């Protein structure tokens, strides 16, 4: 089990995350839901070891991994899908998916994950992962790389950003695939319809945890809470005018 225990994160004296506790059990899918600027991506980076918490701990199976970096956590089976995928000149999609041959996968396995993310093998396997690909294509390729890797924990930071209107169906297919192979998914999103596809959700706002529970219940709470905040903000702006 992967856990955040009393995690706080500060930058220049400003608290981005404050005393957050979360648990991610095996064989489940999770979402961390909240508006833009709530601290969701920061939580993803803390889980991956990109940044270290100012206070608190990150635990994996009760082992303290707080001070471990990205490489060490990757070796333990934790992987992050970045919100903005990278470009690699001179590397084909097939080479990228297999880490240059380090991941042993045959043509059928590569075809399966590419088909699942909506990219035909014949059109993409030998293309280069460079600026000739759109942001949406690169996001789909990075998703395919995680599917092929089959990590223990897959942290997906805004996996639907940059995708077209089929994003919801794609995320459903990705979640189902990860369920079958035993990967625990932690999905970062501000879209309630995406969060509702997971089993369990954490709602964060202004760096704090406001609610946790079954995803559809948390989504309803999120819609009501953020709706009130939006209306209150509009009223305050109107008063100022």
C-alpha positions as CSV (number, residue, x, y, z in Angstrom):
1,X,0.0,0.0,0.0
2,X,1.2,3.5,-0.9
3,X,0.5,6.2,1.7
4,X,0.9,9.9,2.3
5,X,1.1,10.6,6.0
6,X,0.6,14.1,7.4
7,X,2.3,15.5,4.3
8,X,2.9,19.3,4.1
9,X,4.8,21.1,1.3
10,X,6.0,24.7,1.3
11,X,7.6,26.9,-1.2
12,X,9.2,30.2,0.0
13,X,7.2,30.0,3.2
14,X,3.9,29.5,1.3
15,X,2.0,26.2,2.1
16,X,1.0,24.4,-1.1
17,X,-0.1,21.2,0.7
18,X,-1.1,21.1,4.3
19,X,-1.2,17.9,6.5
20,X,-2.7,15.6,3.8
21,X,-3.3,11.9,4.5
22,X,-4.1,9.5,1.7
23,X,-4.0,5.7,1.2
24,X,-3.8,3.8,-2.1
25,X,-4.6,0.1,-1.7
26,X,-3.9,-2.6,-4.3
27,X,-6.4,-3.6,-6.9
28,X,-8.3,-0.2,-6.9
29,X,-8.4,2.9,-9.0
30,X,-8.3,6.3,-7.3
31,X,-8.7,9.9,-8.4
32,X,-7.4,13.1,-6.8
33,X,-10.0,15.7,-7.7
34,X,-9.9,19.4,-7.4
35,X,-10.0,22.8,-9.2
36,X,-6.9,24.2,-10.9
37,X,-4.3,25.3,-8.4
38,X,-5.6,23.0,-5.7
39,X,-2.2,21.2,-5.3
40,X,-3.1,18.0,-7.2
41,X,0.0,17.9,-9.4
42,X,2.2,18.7,-6.4
43,X,0.7,15.6,-4.7
44,X,1.6,13.6,-7.8
45,X,5.1,14.9,-7.7
46,X,5.5,14.1,-4.0
47,X,4.3,10.5,-4.6
48,X,6.8,10.1,-7.5
49,X,9.7,11.7,-5.6
50,X,10.1,14.7,-7.9
51,X,9.8,16.9,-4.8
52,X,10.2,16.0,-1.1
53,X,7.6,17.1,1.4
54,X,8.5,19.7,3.9
55,X,6.9,17.6,6.6
56,X,5.3,14.2,6.8
57,X,6.2,10.9,5.1
58,X,5.6,8.8,2.0
59,X,5.2,5.1,2.8
60,X,5.2,2.0,0.6
61,X,4.2,-1.1,2.4
62,X,5.0,0.7,5.7
63,X,8.6,1.4,4.4
64,X,9.5,5.1,4.6
65,X,10.5,6.1,1.0
66,X,10.2,9.9,1.6
67,X,13.9,10.6,0.7
68,X,14.0,8.3,-2.3
69,X,14.3,9.9,-5.7
70,X,12.4,9.3,-8.9
71,X,14.7,6.5,-10.1
72,X,14.6,4.6,-6.8
73,X,10.8,4.8,-6.7
74,X,10.5,3.7,-10.4
75,X,12.4,0.6,-9.4
76,X,9.8,-0.1,-6.7
77,X,7.1,0.0,-9.4
78,X,5.8,3.6,-9.1
79,X,5.4,5.5,-12.4
80,X,4.2,9.0,-13.4
81,X,2.4,10.0,-16.6
82,X,3.5,13.7,-17.0
83,X,0.9,16.3,-17.8
84,X,3.1,17.5,-20.6
85,X,4.7,14.5,-22.5
86,X,8.3,14.8,-23.6
87,X,9.7,14.8,-27.2
88,X,12.6,12.6,-28.2
89,X,14.4,13.2,-31.5
90,X,15.7,10.1,-33.3
91,X,13.6,7.6,-31.3
92,X,10.7,5.7,-32.9
93,X,7.4,5.0,-31.1
94,X,8.3,1.3,-30.9
95,X,11.7,2.1,-29.4
96,X,10.1,4.5,-26.9
97,X,7.5,2.0,-25.8
98,X,10.1,-0.8,-25.2
99,X,12.7,1.5,-23.7
100,X,15.0,0.7,-26.6
101,X,14.4,-3.0,-26.2
102,X,14.8,-3.2,-22.4
103,X,11.1,-4.2,-22.1
104,X,10.6,-7.5,-23.9
105,X,7.4,-7.1,-25.9
106,X,6.4,-8.7,-29.2
107,X,4.6,-7.1,-32.0
108,X,1.2,-8.2,-30.8
109,X,1.7,-6.7,-27.4
110,X,2.8,-3.4,-28.9
111,X,-0.1,-3.5,-31.3
112,X,-2.5,-4.1,-28.4
113,X,-1.5,-1.1,-26.3
114,X,-1.4,1.2,-29.4
115,X,-4.8,0.1,-30.5
116,X,-6.1,0.6,-27.0
117,X,-5.1,4.3,-27.0
118,X,-6.4,4.8,-30.5
119,X,-3.2,4.7,-32.6
120,X,-2.9,2.1,-35.4
121,X,0.3,0.1,-35.2
122,X,1.0,0.4,-38.9
123,X,0.8,4.2,-38.8
124,X,2.7,4.9,-35.6
125,X,5.1,2.1,-34.6
126,X,7.9,3.4,-36.8
127,X,7.2,7.2,-36.5
128,X,9.5,9.3,-34.4
129,X,8.5,10.8,-31.1
130,X,9.3,14.3,-32.1
131,X,7.6,17.6,-33.0
132,X,5.9,15.9,-36.0
133,X,3.4,14.4,-33.4
134,X,0.7,16.5,-31.9
135,X,0.4,16.9,-28.1
136,X,-2.6,14.5,-28.1
137,X,-0.7,11.9,-30.0
138,X,2.3,12.1,-27.6
139,X,-0.1,11.8,-24.6
140,X,-1.6,8.7,-26.1
141,X,1.9,7.2,-26.8
142,X,3.0,7.9,-23.2
143,X,-0.2,6.2,-22.0
144,X,0.6,3.2,-24.2
145,X,4.1,3.1,-22.7
146,X,2.6,2.8,-19.2
147,X,0.2,0.1,-20.3
148,X,3.1,-1.9,-21.7
149,X,5.2,-1.3,-18.5
150,X,2.5,-2.6,-16.2
151,X,3.7,-0.7,-13.1
152,X,2.6,-1.5,-9.6
153,X,1.3,2.1,-9.2
154,X,0.5,4.4,-12.2
155,X,0.1,8.1,-11.4
156,X,-1.8,9.8,-14.2
157,X,-1.5,13.6,-14.1
158,X,-4.4,15.0,-16.1
159,X,-4.4,12.1,-18.6
160,X,-7.3,13.6,-20.6
161,X,-5.6,17.0,-21.2
162,X,-4.8,17.6,-24.8
163,X,-7.1,14.8,-26.0
164,X,-10.3,15.1,-28.1
165,X,-13.9,14.4,-27.1
166,X,-13.1,10.6,-27.0
167,X,-11.0,11.2,-23.9
168,X,-13.6,9.8,-21.5
169,X,-13.9,6.5,-23.4
170,X,-10.1,6.2,-23.7
171,X,-9.7,6.7,-19.9
172,X,-12.3,4.0,-19.3
173,X,-10.3,1.6,-21.5
174,X,-7.0,2.5,-19.8
175,X,-8.5,2.0,-16.3
176,X,-10.0,-1.4,-17.3
177,X,-6.6,-2.6,-18.7
178,X,-4.8,-1.5,-15.6
179,X,-7.4,-3.4,-13.4
180,X,-6.8,-6.6,-15.4
181,X,-3.0,-6.4,-15.0
182,X,-3.2,-5.5,-11.3
183,X,-1.9,-1.9,-11.5
184,X,-3.2,0.6,-8.9
185,X,-4.1,3.8,-10.6
186,X,-3.9,7.3,-9.1
187,X,-5.6,9.7,-11.5
188,X,-5.2,13.5,-11.1
189,X,-8.0,15.5,-12.6
190,X,-10.3,18.5,-12.3
191,X,-13.0,16.9,-14.4
192,X,-15.7,15.3,-12.3
193,X,-16.8,13.0,-15.2
194,X,-13.3,11.5,-15.3
195,X,-13.0,11.2,-11.5
196,X,-16.3,9.3,-11.5
197,X,-14.8,6.5,-13.5
198,X,-12.5,5.5,-10.6
199,X,-13.4,3.5,-7.5
200,X,-12.4,6.0,-4.7
201,X,-11.7,9.7,-4.8
202,X,-10.0,12.4,-2.7
203,X,-11.2,16.0,-3.1
204,X,-8.6,18.6,-2.5
205,X,-8.8,22.3,-2.5
206,X,-6.3,25.0,-1.5
207,X,-3.8,22.3,-0.5
208,X,-6.1,20.5,1.9
209,X,-8.2,17.4,1.8
210,X,-11.9,18.3,2.0
211,X,-13.6,14.9,1.4
212,X,-12.8,11.3,0.6
213,X,-15.0,8.3,-0.3
214,X,-16.6,6.4,-3.2
215,X,-15.9,8.4,-6.3
216,X,-19.5,9.2,-7.3
217,X,-20.3,10.5,-3.8
218,X,-17.2,12.7,-3.8
219,X,-17.9,14.0,-7.3
220,X,-21.4,15.1,-6.2
221,X,-19.9,16.9,-3.2
222,X,-17.3,18.5,-5.5
223,X,-19.9,19.8,-7.9
224,X,-22.0,21.3,-5.1
225,X,-19.0,22.8,-3.3
226,X,-17.2,24.2,-6.3
227,X,-20.5,25.5,-7.7
228,X,-21.1,27.5,-4.5
229,X,-17.5,28.9,-4.6
230,X,-18.0,29.9,-8.3
231,X,-21.3,31.6,-7.6
232,X,-19.9,33.4,-4.5
233,X,-17.0,34.6,-6.5
234,X,-19.3,36.0,-9.2
235,X,-21.4,37.8,-6.6
236,X,-18.2,39.3,-4.9
237,X,-17.0,40.4,-8.3
238,X,-20.3,42.0,-9.0
239,X,-20.2,43.9,-5.7
240,X,-16.8,45.2,-6.5
241,X,-18.1,46.5,-9.8
